[in-house]
Amino acid sequence: MTSYTPGPWHVYNEPLRPSLSMTKIIEVQEESGAAVVAWAGFDDSDRAGRTHLANARLIAAAPEMADVLQTTFACLQSSCGEAFRDIHPATWRRLEAILAKIKGE
């Protein structure tokens, strides 16, 4: 069971208020429109807006990437098993470490 909000997620990048069209919110939301992660804003950030938007897009893709990674790892375990682990030990360890992070271990 995952502890993160199930996907799909999407990037919300719209004006804060109609009267403040120059100030846009960058937020990652679940299907209902609720924020996946909420923060006060980027007023004190030294990153460019396009960087925040790129980061939000990457974060929004995380549930799908996690699902694909888990499926791929399971496939590797069942079809290649020790052969892949022996040929690519560093990659195998990285996959295990990433999957452990996803599970909060």
C-alpha positions as a LaTeX table, in Angstrom:
\begin{tabular}{lrrr}
\hline
Residue & $x$ (\AA) & $y$ (\AA) & $z$ (\AA) \\
\hline
Met1 & 0.00 & 0.00 & 0.00 \\
Thr2 & 1.38 & 3.38 & $-0.95$ \\
Ser3 & 1.25 & 6.30 & 1.46 \\
Tyr4 & 1.40 & 8.99 & $-1.21$ \\
Thr5 & $-1.66$ & 10.50 & $-2.89$ \\
Pro6 & $-2.62$ & 8.27 & $-5.81$ \\
Gly7 & $-2.27$ & 9.75 & $-9.29$ \\
Pro8 & $-2.87$ & 11.03 & $-11.73$ \\
Trp9 & $-1.56$ & 14.42 & $-10.70$ \\
His10 & $-1.48$ & 17.53 & $-12.83$ \\
Val11 & 0.16 & 20.94 & $-12.79$ \\
Tyr12 & $-2.02$ & 23.92 & $-11.98$ \\
Asn13 & $-0.47$ & 27.15 & $-13.30$ \\
Glu14 & $-3.10$ & 29.87 & $-13.29$ \\
Pro15 & $-3.41$ & 33.45 & $-12.02$ \\
Leu16 & $-3.69$ & 33.84 & $-8.25$ \\
Arg17 & $-6.80$ & 35.96 & $-8.79$ \\
Pro18 & $-8.29$ & 37.43 & $-11.95$ \\
Ser19 & $-7.19$ & 40.86 & $-10.77$ \\
Leu20 & $-3.63$ & 39.59 & $-10.30$ \\
Ser21 & $-3.07$ & 38.04 & $-13.71$ \\
Met22 & 0.70 & 38.60 & $-13.51$ \\
Thr23 & 0.99 & 36.46 & $-10.34$ \\
Lys24 & 0.50 & 32.78 & $-11.14$ \\
Ile25 & 0.18 & 29.84 & $-8.82$ \\
Ile26 & 2.30 & 26.79 & $-9.57$ \\
Glu27 & 0.81 & 23.82 & $-7.76$ \\
Val28 & 0.62 & 20.06 & $-8.18$ \\
Gln29 & $-2.96$ & 18.85 & $-7.77$ \\
Glu30 & $-4.80$ & 15.56 & $-7.68$ \\
Glu31 & $-7.83$ & 14.94 & $-9.91$ \\
Ser32 & $-10.21$ & 16.67 & $-7.48$ \\
Gly33 & $-8.13$ & 19.87 & $-7.64$ \\
Ala34 & $-6.83$ & 19.50 & $-4.08$ \\
Ala35 & $-3.16$ & 20.34 & $-3.67$ \\
Val36 & $-0.83$ & 17.35 & $-3.40$ \\
Val37 & 1.73 & 19.54 & $-1.62$ \\
Ala38 & 0.78 & 23.00 & $-0.39$ \\
Trp39 & 3.24 & 25.81 & 0.19 \\
Ala40 & 3.02 & 29.52 & 0.85 \\
Gly41 & 4.52 & 30.51 & $-2.46$ \\
Phe42 & 7.75 & 31.35 & $-4.13$ \\
Asp43 & 8.10 & 35.00 & $-3.13$ \\
Asp44 & 11.48 & 34.37 & $-1.54$ \\
Ser45 & 12.74 & 31.90 & $-4.13$ \\
Asp46 & 15.72 & 32.61 & $-6.32$ \\
Arg47 & 14.55 & 30.09 & $-8.94$ \\
Ala48 & 13.01 & 31.27 & $-12.19$ \\
Gly49 & 9.30 & 30.66 & $-12.75$ \\
Arg50 & 10.07 & 28.27 & $-15.61$ \\
Thr51 & 12.18 & 26.19 & $-13.21$ \\
His52 & 9.34 & 26.00 & $-10.69$ \\
Leu53 & 7.00 & 24.95 & $-13.48$ \\
Ala54 & 9.43 & 22.27 & $-14.70$ \\
Asn55 & 9.79 & 21.00 & $-11.12$ \\
Ala56 & 6.01 & 20.87 & $-10.72$ \\
Arg57 & 5.67 & 18.88 & $-13.96$ \\
Leu58 & 8.27 & 16.38 & $-12.76$ \\
Ile59 & 6.54 & 16.02 & $-9.40$ \\
Ala60 & 3.15 & 15.56 & $-11.10$ \\
Ala61 & 4.56 & 12.65 & $-13.13$ \\
Ala62 & 5.86 & 10.88 & $-10.00$ \\
Pro63 & 2.95 & 8.46 & $-9.41$ \\
Glu64 & 3.12 & 7.18 & $-12.98$ \\
Met65 & 6.90 & 6.88 & $-12.81$ \\
Ala66 & 6.61 & 4.96 & $-9.53$ \\
Asp67 & 4.09 & 2.54 & $-11.04$ \\
Val68 & 6.25 & 1.94 & $-14.13$ \\
Leu69 & 9.37 & 1.49 & $-12.01$ \\
Gln70 & 7.67 & $-1.01$ & $-9.70$ \\
Thr71 & 6.30 & $-2.98$ & $-12.65$ \\
Thr72 & 9.66 & $-2.95$ & $-14.45$ \\
Phe73 & 11.51 & $-4.10$ & $-11.34$ \\
Ala74 & 9.03 & $-6.93$ & $-10.78$ \\
Cys75 & 9.48 & $-7.97$ & $-14.41$ \\
Leu76 & 13.26 & $-7.93$ & $-14.05$ \\
Gln77 & 13.04 & $-10.01$ & $-10.91$ \\
Ser78 & 10.82 & $-12.64$ & $-12.50$ \\
Ser79 & 12.39 & $-12.86$ & $-15.96$ \\
Cys80 & 16.05 & $-12.07$ & $-15.37$ \\
Gly81 & 16.48 & $-12.58$ & $-11.66$ \\
Glu82 & 20.06 & $-13.01$ & $-10.65$ \\
Ala83 & 21.41 & $-12.54$ & $-14.18$ \\
Phe84 & 20.46 & $-8.85$ & $-14.27$ \\
Arg85 & 21.59 & $-8.36$ & $-10.68$ \\
Asp86 & 24.98 & $-9.91$ & $-11.48$ \\
Ile87 & 25.50 & $-8.01$ & $-14.75$ \\
His88 & 24.27 & $-4.64$ & $-13.47$ \\
Pro89 & 24.74 & $-4.69$ & $-9.69$ \\
Ala90 & 24.90 & $-0.89$ & $-9.30$ \\
Thr91 & 21.67 & $-0.42$ & $-11.26$ \\
Trp92 & 19.98 & $-3.17$ & $-9.26$ \\
Arg93 & 20.99 & $-1.49$ & $-5.97$ \\
Arg94 & 19.74 & 1.89 & $-7.22$ \\
Leu95 & 16.39 & 0.38 & $-8.22$ \\
Glu96 & 16.04 & $-1.25$ & $-4.81$ \\
Ala97 & 16.98 & 2.02 & $-3.08$ \\
Ile98 & 14.50 & 4.08 & $-5.09$ \\
Leu99 & 11.69 & 1.59 & $-4.48$ \\
Ala100 & 12.52 & 1.67 & $-0.75$ \\
Lys101 & 12.25 & 5.49 & $-0.81$ \\
Ile102 & 8.87 & 5.25 & $-2.51$ \\
Lys103 & 7.71 & 2.93 & 0.29 \\
Gly104 & 9.17 & 5.23 & 2.95 \\
Glu105 & 11.78 & 2.75 & 4.12 \\
\hline
\end{tabular}
